[in-house]
């Protein structure tokens, strides 16, 4: 199914909002690889989106306990519950 122009325009508008929102936004996949890193994250981390895309997030944030972080993500991905 091909997207219509108005759907494409809405998608670009949404992406622009997500890129420029004044809060850090990182989207990761189930392998913990970064898929999206917004401008706020670039400005506050010093790492460009292109540099971090497809990297494992725990490799970048080594101060976060890896086991704890993975446990919280498993809770979210598998059980769809809010991590405490």
N, CA, C and O atoms as a DFTB+ gen file, in Angstrom:
336 C
 N C O
     1  1       0.839      -1.184       0.000
     2  2       0.000       0.000       0.000
     3  2       0.881       1.243       0.000
     4  3       1.690       1.439       0.907
     5  1       0.728       2.049      -0.980
     6  2       1.509       3.276      -1.084
     7  2       0.916       4.351      -0.179
     8  3      -0.301       4.469      -0.033
     9  1       1.797       5.118       0.415
    10  2       1.341       6.223       1.253
    11  2       0.911       7.386       0.377
    12  3       1.537       7.683      -0.641
    13  1      -0.154       8.032       0.784
    14  2      -0.594       9.224       0.084
    15  2       0.233      10.408       0.566
    16  3       0.833      10.356       1.639
    17  1       0.264      11.461      -0.220
    18  2       1.100      12.616       0.103
    19  2       0.765      13.199       1.473
    20  3       1.680      13.589       2.198
    21  1      -0.502      13.274       1.852
    22  2      -0.843      13.864       3.148
    23  2      -0.338      12.984       4.303
    24  3      -0.006      13.494       5.373
    25  1      -0.282      11.662       4.082
    26  2       0.262      10.770       5.107
    27  2       1.768      10.972       5.240
    28  3       2.306      10.965       6.347
    29  1       2.431      11.150       4.130
    30  2       3.872      11.401       4.140
    31  2       4.166      12.724       4.836
    32  3       5.100      12.820       5.632
    33  1       3.363      13.745       4.531
    34  2       3.546      15.050       5.164
    35  2       3.349      14.960       6.675
    36  3       4.092      15.585       7.432
    37  1       2.364      14.197       7.119
    38  2       2.120      14.026       8.551
    39  2       3.290      13.307       9.217
    40  3       3.690      13.653      10.329
    41  1       3.827      12.316       8.537
    42  2       4.972      11.584       9.066
    43  2       6.195      12.495       9.211
    44  3       6.874      12.459      10.237
    45  1       6.476      13.299       8.203
    46  2       7.597      14.238       8.275
    47  2       7.382      15.260       9.391
    48  3       8.329      15.626      10.086
    49  1       6.158      15.716       9.564
    50  2       5.856      16.675      10.635
    51  2       6.086      16.046      12.001
    52  3       6.654      16.679      12.892
    53  1       5.650      14.811      12.169
    54  2       5.849      14.110      13.423
    55  2       7.337      13.913      13.701
    56  3       7.786      14.130      14.826
    57  1       8.087      13.516      12.718
    58  2       9.521      13.322      12.890
    59  2      10.210      14.638      13.264
    60  3      11.136      14.647      14.075
    61  1       9.765      15.727      12.681
    62  2      10.335      17.038      13.000
    63  2      10.057      17.408      14.457
    64  3      10.929      17.949      15.137
    65  1       8.856      17.121      14.932
    66  2       8.514      17.364      16.343
    67  2       9.392      16.528      17.248
    68  3       9.945      17.041      18.221
    69  1       9.531      15.247      16.945
    70  2      10.336      14.355      17.780
    71  2      11.806      14.760      17.794
    72  3      12.473      14.655      18.823
    73  1      12.303      15.219      16.664
    74  2      13.703      15.652      16.594
    75  2      13.943      16.896      17.441
    76  3      15.008      17.040      18.041
    77  1      12.965      17.791      17.494
    78  2      13.173      19.095      18.111
    79  2      12.544      19.269      19.483
    80  3      12.686      20.339      20.075
    81  1      11.863      18.277      20.010
    82  2      11.253      18.395      21.327
    83  2      12.341      18.665      22.369
    84  3      13.445      18.128      22.272
    85  1      12.030      19.488      23.353
    86  2      13.035      19.914      24.321
    87  2      13.165      18.925      25.472
    88  3      13.110      19.299      26.644
    89  1      13.335      17.680      25.121
    90  2      13.565      16.600      26.076
    91  2      14.310      15.501      25.326
    92  3      14.117      15.317      24.124
    93  1      15.152      14.780      26.038
    94  2      15.903      13.708      25.386
    95  2      14.993      12.568      24.980
    96  3      14.188      12.092      25.781
    97  1      15.115      12.137      23.754
    98  2      14.309      11.039      23.244
    99  2      15.212      10.052      22.515
   100  3      15.908      10.395      21.559
   101  1      15.176       8.812      23.003
   102  2      15.962       7.736      22.405
   103  2      15.011       6.569      22.169
   104  3      14.267       6.171      23.065
   105  1      15.043       6.034      20.971
   106  2      14.241       4.850      20.645
   107  2      15.220       3.711      20.417
   108  3      16.157       3.821      19.625
   109  1      14.981       2.603      21.135
   110  2      15.835       1.424      20.976
   111  2      14.985       0.234      20.563
   112  3      13.782       0.191      20.821
   113  1      15.627      -0.727      19.918
   114  2      14.924      -1.946      19.531
   115  2      15.160      -3.030      20.587
   116  3      15.796      -2.777      21.610
   117  1      14.654      -4.214      20.340
   118  2      14.765      -5.295      21.321
   119  2      16.195      -5.770      21.536
   120  3      16.482      -6.424      22.538
   121  1      17.088      -5.456      20.620
   122  2      18.496      -5.796      20.788
   123  2      19.252      -4.668      21.476
   124  3      20.480      -4.700      21.559
   125  1      18.523      -3.671      21.970
   126  2      19.069      -2.499      22.658
   127  2      19.851      -1.580      21.731
   128  3      20.646      -0.763      22.196
   129  1      19.637      -1.703      20.439
   130  2      20.317      -0.835      19.472
   131  2      19.502       0.436      19.267
   132  3      18.279       0.401      19.132
   133  1      20.205       1.542      19.247
   134  2      19.564       2.846      19.096
   135  2      19.062       3.002      17.669
   136  3      19.804       2.812      16.705
   137  1      17.782       3.354      17.555
   138  2      17.165       3.581      16.255
   139  2      16.867       5.065      16.015
   140  3      16.784       5.521      14.874
   141  1      16.709       5.804      17.112
   142  2      16.419       7.238      17.002
   143  2      17.059       7.958      18.171
   144  3      17.000       7.484      19.305
   145  1      17.669       9.100      17.901
   146  2      18.393       9.918      18.891
   147  2      18.123      11.355      18.496
   148  3      18.612      11.816      17.465
   149  1      17.345      12.075      19.308
   150  2      16.912      13.396      18.860
   151  2      17.965      14.482      19.117
   152  3      19.022      14.228      19.693
   153  1      17.638      15.697      18.671
   154  2      18.573      16.822      18.762
   155  2      18.962      17.136      20.203
   156  3      20.117      17.470      20.471
   157  1      18.017      17.033      21.132
   158  2      18.317      17.269      22.544
   159  2      19.424      16.329      23.001
   160  3      20.364      16.751      23.675
   161  1      19.312      15.059      22.635
   162  2      20.333      14.085      23.014
   163  2      21.680      14.424      22.366
   164  3      22.727      14.274      22.997
   165  1      21.654      14.876      21.124
   166  2      22.895      15.286      20.467
   167  2      23.550      16.429      21.240
   168  3      24.749      16.393      21.516
   169  1      22.757      17.438      21.584
   170  2      23.288      18.624      22.247
   171  2      23.791      18.336      23.660
   172  3      24.772      18.938      24.095
   173  1      23.141      17.435      24.377
   174  2      23.497      17.185      25.766
   175  2      24.476      16.024      25.959
   176  3      25.095      15.902      27.016
   177  1      24.613      15.194      24.963
   178  2      25.548      14.065      25.087
   179  2      26.850      14.321      24.328
   180  3      27.885      13.722      24.622
   181  1      26.776      15.224      23.343
   182  2      27.945      15.468      22.505
   183  2      28.116      14.433      21.406
   184  3      29.115      14.446      20.687
   185  1      27.135      13.529      21.271
   186  2      27.202      12.485      20.244
   187  2      26.112      12.705      19.205
   188  3      24.937      12.841      19.547
   189  1      26.502      12.739      17.946
   190  2      25.549      12.935      16.857
   191  2      24.719      11.679      16.637
   192  3      25.160      10.564      16.916
   193  1      23.538      11.879      16.144
   194  2      22.630      10.766      15.863
   195  2      23.276       9.731      14.953
   196  3      23.149       8.528      15.183
   197  1      23.958      10.192      13.938
   198  2      24.610       9.269      12.997
   199  2      25.699       8.434      13.672
   200  3      25.977       7.313      13.247
   201  1      26.309       8.978      14.717
   202  2      27.371       8.254      15.421
   203  2      26.815       7.142      16.312
   204  3      27.445       6.097      16.475
   205  1      25.631       7.373      16.888
   206  2      25.101       6.418      17.857
   207  2      24.091       5.437      17.265
   208  3      23.804       4.398      17.861
   209  1      23.557       5.767      16.100
   210  2      22.544       4.897      15.502
   211  2      23.103       3.494      15.294
   212  3      24.202       3.316      14.768
   213  1      22.329       2.509      15.715
   214  2      22.638       1.082      15.638
   215  2      23.662       0.621      16.671
   216  3      24.064      -0.543      16.663
   217  1      24.087       1.516      17.559
   218  2      24.956       1.087      18.657
   219  2      24.092       0.581      19.807
   220  3      22.954       1.020      19.973
   221  1      24.624      -0.328      20.586
   222  2      23.925      -0.843      21.763
   223  2      23.985       0.235      22.845
   224  3      25.062       0.728      23.181
   225  1      22.829       0.592      23.382
   226  2      22.753       1.721      24.305
   227  2      23.591       1.513      25.558
   228  3      24.139       2.475      26.096
   229  1      23.700       0.288      26.028
   230  2      24.501       0.041      27.225
   231  2      25.996       0.200      26.961
   232  3      26.774       0.347      27.904
   233  1      26.407       0.172      25.703
   234  2      27.808       0.442      25.372
   235  2      28.118       1.936      25.483
   236  3      29.263       2.318      25.721
   237  1      27.096       2.781      25.309
   238  2      27.287       4.225      25.395
   239  2      27.162       4.737      26.826
   240  3      27.902       5.629      27.240
   241  1      26.230       4.173      27.572
   242  2      25.982       4.609      28.943
   243  2      26.502       3.544      29.900
   244  3      25.733       2.786      30.491
   245  1      27.807       3.504      30.036
   246  2      28.438       2.459      30.836
   247  2      28.228       2.648      32.333
   248  3      28.457       1.722      33.112
   249  1      27.793       3.842      32.745
   250  2      27.549       4.079      34.170
   251  2      26.217       3.500      34.636
   252  3      25.985       3.399      35.841
   253  1      25.343       3.121      33.716
   254  2      24.064       2.481      34.057
   255  2      24.322       0.981      34.206
   256  3      24.878       0.354      33.304
   257  1      23.917       0.403      35.345
   258  2      24.137      -1.045      35.529
   259  2      23.448      -1.855      34.428
   260  3      22.226      -1.811      34.284
   261  1      24.234      -2.583      33.668
   262  2      23.755      -3.321      32.499
   263  2      22.652      -4.322      32.856
   264  3      21.616      -4.356      32.192
   265  1      22.859      -5.125      33.884
   266  2      21.857      -6.130      34.262
   267  2      20.544      -5.487      34.668
   268  3      19.475      -5.950      34.270
   269  1      20.613      -4.426      35.456
   270  2      19.408      -3.716      35.899
   271  2      18.649      -3.163      34.694
   272  3      17.433      -3.323      34.586
   273  1      19.384      -2.510      33.789
   274  2      18.763      -1.895      32.622
   275  2      18.101      -2.943      31.730
   276  3      16.972      -2.755      31.277
   277  1      18.798      -4.031      31.482
   278  2      18.231      -5.103      30.655
   279  2      16.972      -5.692      31.301
   280  3      16.003      -5.992      30.603
   281  1      16.981      -5.858      32.613
   282  2      15.808      -6.384      33.319
   283  2      14.608      -5.462      33.135
   284  3      13.495      -5.928      32.894
   285  1      14.833      -4.168      33.246
   286  2      13.746      -3.197      33.066
   287  2      13.212      -3.235      31.633
   288  3      12.005      -3.145      31.411
   289  1      14.109      -3.367      30.678
   290  2      13.669      -3.427      29.285
   291  2      12.906      -4.710      28.984
   292  3      11.923      -4.694      28.244
   293  1      13.355      -5.810      29.552
   294  2      12.629      -7.076      29.358
   295  2      11.221      -6.946      29.916
   296  3      10.263      -7.417      29.302
   297  1      11.089      -6.313      31.070
   298  2       9.754      -6.090      31.638
   299  2       8.884      -5.308      30.671
   300  3       7.713      -5.628      30.468
   301  1       9.467      -4.287      30.082
   302  2       8.687      -3.473      29.157
   303  2       8.337      -4.229      27.880
   304  3       7.170      -4.288      27.493
   305  1       9.342      -4.808      27.227
   306  2       9.117      -5.469      25.946
   307  2       8.251      -6.724      26.072
   308  3       7.389      -6.967      25.227
   309  1       8.467      -7.502      27.097
   310  2       7.764      -8.788      27.223
   311  2       6.425      -8.674      27.924
   312  3       5.449      -9.314      27.531
   313  1       6.385      -7.860      28.961
   314  2       5.193      -7.835      29.795
   315  2       4.388      -6.564      29.644
   316  3       3.275      -6.462      30.161
   317  1       4.946      -5.593      28.938
   318  2       4.266      -4.316      28.710
   319  2       3.841      -3.645      30.014
   320  3       2.770      -3.043      30.096
   321  1       4.700      -3.758      31.034
   322  2       4.397      -3.097      32.295
   323  2       5.358      -1.943      32.485
   324  3       6.455      -1.926      31.928
   325  1       4.929      -0.989      33.274
   326  2       5.749       0.177      33.537
   327  2       6.860      -0.206      34.512
   328  3       6.585      -0.658      35.624
   329  1       8.123      -0.025      34.091
   330  2       9.223      -0.343      35.012
   331  2       9.187       0.561      36.221
   332  3       8.865       1.745      36.116
   333  1       9.521      -0.006      37.383
   334  2       9.521       0.806      38.616
   335  2      10.864       1.442      38.852
   336  3      11.044       2.156      39.839
